[in-house]
Every structure is written in C-alpha cells, then in structure tokens.
Amino acid sequence: MRRVLVVGAGLTGSLCAALLRRAAAGPLHLALWDKAGDAGGRMVTANSPHNPRCTADLGAQYITCTPHYAKKHQEFYEELLALGILVPLTAPIEGMMVTEGDCNFVAPHGISSIIKHYLKESGAEVFFKQCVTQINLRNNKWEVSKETGSPEQFDLVVLTMPAPQILELQGDIVNLISECQKQQLASVSYSSRYALGLFYEAGMKIDVPWAAQYITSNPCIRFISIDNKKRNIESSEFGPSLVVHTTVPFGVTHMEHSEQEVQEMISQQLETILPGLPQPVATKCLKWRYSQVINSAANCPGQMTLHLNPSLVCGGDGFTHSNFDGCIASALSVLEALKNHI
C-alpha cells in the first residue's frame, strides 16, 4: 500500500487528499499533518469556549465565484451547494466591491466546514500539532521528521504550507530544490494582518444595520463582521460573534508584538467604530503572518515538482492566486502531477 503524506490542513491540502483518494487506482494510506491545533488553515473557524455553537470565521469570510470559475470549477461548487456546506450570501455587506456576474457564498456551519468535508471524504488519518522540520531521501522513500515523535517514511509527499515555510525545511530537501526553484519560492510574498474574534452570551444583540462592513477610515481596522448575521444564523441558544480584520499596514507594523498587546489596540479602535459594544465572554486573536498572496511563484502551473521519483510536490495559493478558486486550481495541478504515481 502506497503511503502518501500531505502537509497542511487548509483548503489545498484537504482537497488534494480528497482528489488523490478519488483518483487512486489501488489501496492508499493517506496521512495529513498540520502544525495548528485544528483543520482550516486560512479558512479556520473558531468556537467559543463557553458554547461550541457560537463560532467565528477568523480567516476567509465568504467565497466570491466569478463566471469563469463558476464554469471551470462547476462540480466543486455544485457539490458544496447541494450538501448545504455553501449557501448564497444574502446578508448586507457594506463597502463590498460588486462585479457583475459574480456570486458570493457563505458557509452556514463556518468556513472550516469546507475543509472538514474534504478531509472526511479523503479518509486520511489527520494529525494536528505536527510541525515538519526535515525531509530526507532514504531507500527511495521520503523520511519526514517533525518536532515531536519519530520520523516516518512515505512514498509520496505533498507540501501545501506557505512558501517561506518550505524554504525553512532542513535535510536533503535543501539540496533537492534547484536554485531556480529557490528563487521562485523566495519570490512569493504575502500580506500580514491580525484577526480578532469576540464571542457573546446568548440573548445579546449587536444592533447594526449590516452583517459586515469594510472600513476605509481607520488605520487599524479594515473589516468587521457580525459573523452569525453574515451566515444568516440567529438563535436564542447561543450568542452572536463578531470578527475584526486589521489593515495590512497595521499587521505588518505590529507583527512581532504580543497578541495581548495587539488585541488591546484593536479593541480600543473597535470602540471608536462601534461604541457601547457589550463585553464578550471570550475572545480569540490570530496572527496571520501569511494572510493573502501578493505575488505568486512565477511560471509555476499551480504546483512545483521538487523531485519526480519518489514524488515530492508543492502546492497552494502561492502557486496560483489567493482565493478559493486558486486553491482548487492548485489541488487539481497537484493531482495532475501525481496521478501516474498513485
């Protein structure tokens, strides 16, 4: 049985795992490792520690589908819509750029429900808090080391973490990446920002006429979402949740500050925009060092093959563009590169 490792439990990694499972000619042992504590990557949904039904999307907020991708990725959209994992966005979002022909979707159960769907479909063994440190070639297999536990061997490895983290890996991989590929990986750049989720008690009301709003006049805050309202979920059994995304300049300036310090600064600015907000029962602050791709790797058709046999392939939005369809395009490119090896 061929052993396959996918590193990264975001959209590209989870969809790669599902596509590899669908395409496999024979039995396949699929493992998926992620250094975070839960699935989602930049499509993560956080839960209130007081009530798991009170959730907040701290990464991607909604999915915009252009007419081009509505046709090209039709099977993916149709599947997620048929299952109720995606529904049309109908709640009012102030300041959103609207382009004719585009469709917007939200995930009623949180944006990470998309990733969890693909992970379930893949049947992969999923392990969290597994930070890969080294990749070595041993007897025509990949020996993959992590911060804790013993190294493990695989016939095929797919890396879907941000490009800078691929360049940080040690072992034989350092010499397997060509100079040209190193330059391509080093050229991938990302915006940085913070996200803050605030969770409220059941029965609390946040009385604003919108579900989300883009802010243009604040140096700290770029976007605010009343997250349950954005997803059209109102219930007396759990409270509302609010999500704040900072501006990129604020994120870059404060990237090395403590999350507690940054959270206080965001909260102060939030008070000026929405004075008199109730006290949350819980908060969650996330640092997005690699938020959205600004420049993707040049001349890479959705993936980068570092080694042919045994296969070692990189994928992710760093090789396409930074949105839902960019991740689907990359996962399809990874499948194309590997389909003859599984």
N, C-alpha and C positions, 0 to 999 in steps of 0.2 A: 504494500500500500504506500503510495507516494505521500510524503509528508510536506505540507505547504504551510509556511508562516506568513501571515500578513501583519505588518507592524502599523498600528494606528487604527483606532475605532471611530473615525469620523465617517463622513459620507463616502469618500473614495474607498477607504479600506473596507467598510462594511459591504458596499456594493460589489467591490472586487471579489470578496469572499463568496457572495451570493452568485455572482456570474460564473466564477470558477466551479462552484458546486454544480450549477446547471449544465456547464459545458463538459464536465469530467466524463471521460469515456469509461473509467473504472472507479474502484473504491479510492477515496481521497481522504486523508486525515488533515483537516484544516484547523490550524490554531491561529488565534488573533490576540496580539498583545498590545496593550496601551499603557502608557505611564500614568494616565489620570485614574481617578477612582470610579469613573462611570463612562458609559458609552456616549458618543456625540461629537467629540472633537469641538469644532467651532459651531456645531449645531447642538449645543448642550442645553438641557432643561434642568433647572434646579428645583428642588422640593423644599417647602417649609419644614423645618424640624418639628413643628407643632402640629402640622396637618399635611400629610403627603399629597393630598388632593389639591392643595394650594401650590401652584407651580409657576415658574417664570422662565421664559426663554432668554438666556443670557448672551447667546451668540446671534445666529441668524434669526431674523424676526418674521419674515414672510418670504415667499418664493415668487419671483416675477418670471413669467414664461413669455418669451417673445413668439411671434408667429412662426419664425424659423425653427425654434426648438420645440414648439407645440407639434410640429410635423416630424422633426428629426427624432425626438425622444417621446413620441406619442405613447408607446407601450408603457413607459415608466409612469407618465402622468395618469394614464387611464387606470393602471393597476392601483396606484395610491389613492385616486379619487373613488374607485369602486369599493375599496376597503374602508373608506372614510378616514384614512390617515391624513389626507389633504381634503380641504373644502375651500370653496371660493372665499376670498376676503371680501366681506361686505361692510365691515365696521369703518367709520370715517377716520382717515389718517391725514391730518393737516400737513401741508407742505410737501406731500409726496409728489415726485415727478411722474406724470402720467403720459405714457406714449401710446398712441392709437394702435390698437391691435393686441397690446399686452394683456395678459391675465395674471392676477395675483391670487396666491393661495396661502392659507394658514393651516397649521396642524392643531386640531382641537385638543389633542392629548399632549401637546408640547412638541416642539420641533425635533427633539431627540427620538420621538416615536418612529420617525422615518428610518433612522439608523437601527433602532431595535427591531424593526420589521425585517430589514435586510440581514441582520445578524441571526435572527431566528430562522430565516429562510436558508441561510448558509449552513446551518447545523455546526458551525465552528465552535471549538472549545475556546471560550473567551476568558482571558486573564487580565485583570487590571493591576495597576501599580507595578507594572513590569517595564522598567526603563532599559532599553537595549544600549549596550556600551561598546561591544566589539562584534565584528563578523569576520570569521576566518574560514579558509578553504581547507577541509580535512577529508582525504579519501573521496574526493569528488562529491562531497556534501558540504553544506554550509553549517558551520558550528557557530551558533549565536549565543553570545554571553549577555547577561543582564546584571543589574546592580546587586540583586539578591538571588540566591539559588544557583543550581548547577547549569553549565552551558547545555544547550540542546541542539540536535542535528536535524537538518531539513534538506529536502531535495530541491526546494524552490522557495525563494524569499521575495516578498513584495514590500517595499518601503513606501509608506504614504505620509510620513511626517513632514513638517516644513523643511525646505531645502537646507537652511543653516544647520538643522539637527542631523541631516545626512552627512554633512561635511565634518561634524564633530565625532562621528563614529571612528573607533580605533580598530586595529587588526589588519588583516590582509586587504580589506576593502579600500584602505588608504592608497595602496599601490595598484588596485584594480581600476580605480577611477582615472581615466585619462586626463591629461592637462586640459584638453578642450572641454571635457565634461565638468571638470572642477570649475573652470571659468563660467560655464553655463549655469551651474548650481549657485556659484557665488554672485551671479548677476540677478538672481531672483530677489526681489525686495518686497517688503510688507509694510503696511501701515500698522500703528500700535494704538491701542486705546484701552480704557477700562470699562467694565460693565458693573452696575450695582443693581441687585435685586432686593426689593423690600416686600416683606410678607405681612399681611394684616389679619386681624381677628375676624372671624365670621360676623357678619352684620355691619361691618364698617363700609362706608360709602366714600368714594372719591368722586366728587361732583364736578366733572368737567364735560364739555360737550363733545369731546373727541375720544377715540380709543387710543390714538398715538399721535405724536406731533414731532415734526422736525423743527429744531430750534436753530435760528440763524444769528441770534443777537447775544449769545453767551459764550465767553471764552472757554468754558469748561464743558458745558452740556450740549450735545448735538441732537439727541433723540430721547424721547420719553414715551413709554408705552404703559397703558393700564392693561396689563397682559391678558387677564381673563376677558376683558371687554374686547380686546383685539381679536380674540378667538371666539367671541360670542358665547361665553360661558358665564352664566350668573347662577349662583346657588346660595341658599341660606346655610348650607353645611360647611362652607369654607369661605374665607375672606378673599378680598382682592389682592392682587400682586402688582407691583409697579417695577418697571425696568428702566434704567437710565444708561445710555451710552455716552461716553465723553467724546469730545472732539479729538481728532488725531494730534494736533499740536499739544493739547493738554496731556494726552497719553505719552507722547514722545518725551516731553519735558519732565514728567513725573514717573517715568518707567522704573527707576531704581528706588523710588520712595517706598515706604512701608504701606501695605494695603490699608491699614488702620488710618494712617495719616491721609491717604488719598480719599478714603471713604468719608472722612470728616469734611474734606474740602468739597466733595460732590454734594454732600448733604446740605452744606451751607448755601451752595448755589441753587440747589433744588428748592430750598425755602424761599428764595427770591422769585422763582418762577411760579411755584405753587405754594403760596403762603398758607399756613394753618393746616398742613397735612397731619393726619393722626400719627401717633407713634407706632412704628412697626413692631410686631412681636419677634421678628427675626430679620436678619439681613445677610446677603451673600455678595462679596466683592470679588470680581475676577479680573486678573490682569491678562489682557490679550496682547502679548508681545508680537505674535504673528496673527494679525487680525484679518486683513484682506490683502491679496496680492496686488502690488502696484505694477511691477514688471515681472512677467513670467520668463521662464528659460527660453532663449531664442532657438528657433529651428528644432524644437522637440515636438513630435506629433502626439502630444498627450501623455507621453511616458519617456523614460530614459532607461535603456538596457545597459547595465554596467557589466554584465557577464552573461554569455549565452548558455553554456552548459557546464555546470548546473546554472539554472537561470537565477539572475538577481536583477530585479526591475524596480524602478522608482516610478511612483505616480502621485497624483494630487493636483490641486488647482495651481500649483507653482509651474505646471507644465501646460496649462490651458488658460483659464481665466477664473476669477474668484467669485463663483456663484454656483447654484445648484446644478445648472447645465454644464458648467466647466468640470465639476466633479464627475458627473455621469460620463462626459466625453473622455475624461482621463481613464475611468474604470473600463470603458469599452476598449480604449487603446491598450491598456494593460492586458486585457483578455486576449486581444488580437495577437499580442507579442508572446503570450504563453500558451495559447490553445493547442499547439502542437507538442507541448511538453507535459500535458496532463492527460 
